[in-house]
């Protein structure tokens, strides 16, 4: 169920002027930059979802976002995603010229490849925590690291080669911040992180990573019920990196398109995209793939297919794919796959098996702090209630009533459409 939160961008909610002034001071901005108005403020700088015009614009925007995020700026945390921003970003990235040579400011902190490697290693550590414990576990720690340790590097002095490596690495770290914010269902904030990451990847001349960022945007758009935009983003990712796309990247982009098409009931298009994804993945050579996409394997593709067949009401096919979707190493992904399996059993009319699988998912996700996980449970709960009152569902409700994630699902915390 989509959150009904007053839209800051539409001017329906404002903090008081005093809070706005404090935030401006924290961001190093004057009252004019925050668009101060009588009785409140409207922060166009922070809440704009436009695609940055330059590397400097991306650096300045993402720095302000990180600072406001750390200050728990509620209009930003509660902002909704902007539909036009997805289309604008994909188009502007597709037609952008190649990046120009770039270096930091002379006389400032000198940055080398060792600094870039340190950012990469740190981001990888946070990515492991995200995978194991969910986006809400260490999200603020990631933002604190980026704000404190990475901003000085971006504003430092570096050669063109180091600069491009730095932008690419920071783009990957900002993508992680976007995924974690998305997992926490801070959708407007997540979208803005994705936008800055895309621009940084563009300036780092990292086409593959940029395509993966568009794929992440597609994933979020599908979650939010914006299926046409989601399909467009997946196609833009595939088109934009066609010259350098690896088989695994093509497989992921086709899978994202399939997820969107399944939601709008385009069974033929969905199956065609899944077939293309399967063929692409079968031709991959793991040694030729970027390290950050190697997680997308046969189990991940099976999980995506299970989602698709569940959404087109092919319950038996969804069951078959979901049973092959367990990685055994990615906790949150395995939770999602297990819940899709529970959904599929429920839609096939096997309530007892559905409830048992849902219990398995709850046990698996006991340590996850993920609003998306809660939304999967809320959807299952709604479908279970629709199946009618019976002894199996009553026993299930009693068994899981104290599970942390189930309690949140019952209370409707951050559920999706």
N, C-alpha and C positions, 0 to 999 in steps of 0.2 A: 504494500500500500504506500503510494508515494507520499513523502512528507509534505504537509501543507504548512509551509513556513513563509511568513511575510517576506516578499522579495525586496531586498535592499536596493537592487538595481532599479526597481520601479518606484523607489521612494516611499515604500509603505512602512519602513521601520528605520528609525534613526537613534543613535545614542545621544546623550546630552552633550551640549557644547563643551562642557568641562572635560568629559572623557575624550572627545575628539581632539581637544587641544593637547591633552597628555599624549595621545598617540602620535600626533604630529611632532611633538618634541622628541619622542622616542625614535621616530623615523628620520629625524633631522630635517623635517619639512616645516614650512611656515603655514599659517592658517589658510592662505590662499591656495596652497597646493592641495589641501584637503577640502576645498570648496565649502568653507564654513558658511552656514546660513543661520538666520535667527531661529532659535529654538532647537538647534541641532546641527549636524554636518552631513555632507554627502561626499563620500570619499571616492571620487572618480578615478584617482590614481590607482588605488588598491583594487577597486572592483571592476575596472575595465577589463574586458575579456578579449581585447584586440590582439592581433599578432604583432609582435615587436618589429619596429621598422629597422633596427640596427642591432649589432652586438651590444653596444653601450646601453641601448634601451632595454634589452633583455636582462643585462646584468643589473641595471638599476631597479627594474621591476621585480626581479626575483629576490633581490636583497630586501626590498620593502615588504614583499610577501612573507619572507622568512621572519622578519622582525615582527610583523603584525600577527603572524601565526603564533609565535612564541608569547606574545602579549595577549593571546586568547581573544583577539578582536572578533566579537560575535557576528557582526554583519558579514565578515569574510568566511568564518567557519560555517555559517548557515546559508551562504549564498547558493543559489541554484545554478546549474550549468546553463550556458547560453547556446542555443541552437545555431544562430548565425556564426558563432565563433568557430565551430567545427568546419563549416564550409569555407569560411574565409581562410583559415589556417591551411587547409589542404590545398586550396587553389594557389595561395601565395607561395607556399613551399614548392609546389609543382613547377611554377613559372619563374622561380627565383634564379638569377644568374649565379654563377659560381662564386664562392667566397673570395674576397680580395685579401692579399697579404695583410697580416695584422700582428701587432705586438702591443705590449702594455706600455704604460707610461714610463719614460726614462727617469731614472733616479729613484724609482720606487723599489719595493721588495723584489729581488731577483728570483725568478721561478725556474726550476729545472725539471727534467723528466722524473727525478726522484720524488719531487713534490706531487707530481701527477700520479705516480705509482702509489703514494701514500693515500691519496684520495680514493683511488680505485680499491685498494685493500680494505679501507675503512668502510666504503659503501658496500662491498661484498659481505662484510661481517654483518652489517645491518640488514642486508637482503636475506641472510640466513635466519636472523631473528624474526623478520617479517614472515617468512615461509613457515616457521615453526610455531610462532605465537600470535600471528595476526598483525594487521596494520596498526591497531591501537596500542600495541605493547611498547614499542620503542619509537613511535612516530615523532614525538617531540624531541627525543634524543638525536634523531637524524637531522631535524631542522636546526637544533642547537649547534650541531657540528658544522652544518653547511653555513650557518650565519656567522659563527665565530671563526672557523678555521679556513673555510673555502673562499669567502668574500675577499680577504686580503690577497689571496692568490689571483683571483680574477682581476683585481685592481693593481696587480704587480707588473713587473717588467719581464718580458720573455721573448724569445725568438719566434718567428712565424711557425716553425715546426712544433715547438713546445706549446705555443698558443692554441694551435689546432688540437693537439692531443689533450690539452687542458679543457677546452670547450667540450670536446667529445666526452671526456670523463665526467665532467660536471653535468653534462646533459643526461648521462646515464644515472647519476646520483639524483638529479632532479626528477627524472622519470620514476625512480624508486619512491621519492617523496610523494609524487602524484599517485602511484599505485597504493601506497599506504593510506593516503588521505581518502582515496576512492574506497578502500576497504573499510574505512571508518565512516563512510557515507557523508563525508564533507565534499559534496560533488562539485560545487562551484570552485572551491579551493583546489581540488584535484585537477579540474580542467585547466585552471590557470597555471598550475605547475607543468602540466603536459605541454601547454602552449610555449612556455619559456624553454622547456627542454627541447622542443622541436626547433626553435630558433637557434639555440646553442649548438645542436647537432648540425644544423645547416651551416653555421659559421665554422664548425669543426670539420666540415666537408665529410661528414659521416652519413652517407646516404642510407646505409643499412640500418643504423640506429634510428634515423629519422623515420624510416618506414615502420619500424617496430613501435615508435611512439604513436604514429597514426593508428596502428593496430590496437594499442592500448585505449586510444580515444574511441575507437569502434566498439571495443568491449564495454566501455562505460556507457556509450550511447544506447547499446542494446539493453543494458541493465536498466536504464532510465526510460525505456519504452520508445526511444527515438530510432526506429528500425531503418527507415530510409536513409537517415544520416549515417547510421552505423554501416550499412552496406556501401555507401559512397566512400566513407573513410577507408574501409578495407580495400576497395578497388583502387583508390588513390595511392595507397601504400604499395600495392602490387605494380601499378603503372609507374610510379615514381622511382622505383629502384629496379626496374626490369633488367637494366644492363648489368647490375651487380648483385641481383638477388640470388641467394643460395636456396637449395631445395627446401630446407627447413623453414626459412622465412616465407617462401611461397606457400608452403603447407599451412603455416599459421595464418597468413592473410586470407587464404581460401576458407579456412575454418571459421574465421571471424565473419566473412561474408555469409557463410552457411548459417551461422547462429542468427544473424539478422533476418535472413530470408525465411528461416523456420518460424520466427515469431510473427511474420506477416502471412504465413500460410502458403508460401510459394514452395511447395514440396519438390517440384521438378528442379527449380533453381537451387534449392538447398542440396538435393542429392547430387547435382552436377558439381557444385562447389566442394562437397565432401569427397567425391571421386577424384577431383583434381588435387585436393589436399593429400589424399592417400597416395596417388601416383608420385607426387612431388617428394613426399617423405620417404618413399621406397628407394629413391635415387640419391639419397643424401650420403655424404661422406663426412662423418663427425669432425675429422681433422681440418676440413675446409670451412667449418661454420664458426661464426663469432661465438666466443665463450658464453655470452649471456643468453644465447638462444638454444643452447644444447639441452636445456630441460625439456624442450618441446619434442617429445618422442612419441612412440606408438601409444603409450598409456595416455598421454595428454590428448592426442588426437581422438582416442576412443572416448575420453571424457567429453570432448567437444561434440562428437557424434551423438553421444548419449543425451546431451542437452537438446540437440536438434530433434532427435526422434521423439523425445518426451514432448517437445513443444508442438510437433505435428501429430501428436496422439497416436504414434506407432509404439505402443507400450512395450511389446515384446522385443522389438529391435532396440529400444532404449535399454531394456534389461540386459540384452546380450552385450551391448557396447559398454555399459556401466560396469559389468562384471570383469571387463578387461582393462578398466581404467585406473586401477589402484597402483600407485607407484611404490608404496611402501616407504617412501623417503620424504615426500612433500605433504606435510600434515594437512594444511588447509586445502590443497587440491584434492587430497583423498577424502576430506570431509565433504566437499562439494559433490564429488563423484558418488559418494555413498548416499547422500541425500537425493541425488537424481535417481539412483537405483530405488530408493524408498518411494519416491514419487511415481516411478514407472510401475512398481508392483501395485501401488494404490490404484493407479489408473487402469491396471489390468484386472482389478477386482480382488486382488489377493491382499486383504487388509492385514491379516496376521503376519505375513512375510514383510509387508511394508513397515509395520510397527517394529518388528524385530530389527530390521535394517536401520531404522531411524534411531533406535537405542544404540546400535553400534556406532552410528555417526556422532551421537551425543557423547559417548565415551571417548571417541577419537578426538573430538573437539573440546574436551574439558578445559584445556589451557589456552584456547584461542580467544583473543580479544578482537573480534571481527564483526562489524555490523552487517556485513554481507552474509556471514554465516547465520546470523539471527534472521535475516530476511528469508533465507531458504527454509528455515524451520517454521517461520510464520506462514509461508505459502503452503507447506505441508500440513500445518495445523488447520488452515482454512479448508483444504481439500478433505482432510480427515473428518472434520465436522460436517462437511457437506455429504459425506457418505452415510451419515445417520448414526444414531446412538446404538451401540452394541457392546457386548461384553469385552471384546478384544480392545476396542478403543478406550473403554473405561479403565481396563487393566493397564494399558499403555500410559494413560494420563496419570495414573497413580504412581507408576514406576518412575516416570521422568519429572514429576512435579517439582523436585528440588534441584534439578540440573540447572546450572547458572544460565546457559544459553536458552534453555526452554522457558525459564522464568522471564527472560527478556522478550522472547518471542510472544509469550502470552500478553505481555504488557504493551506490545506494539512498538517496541523501541526500534527506530530507524529501519523499518521494513520498506521494501521496494514495491513497485507495481507488479 
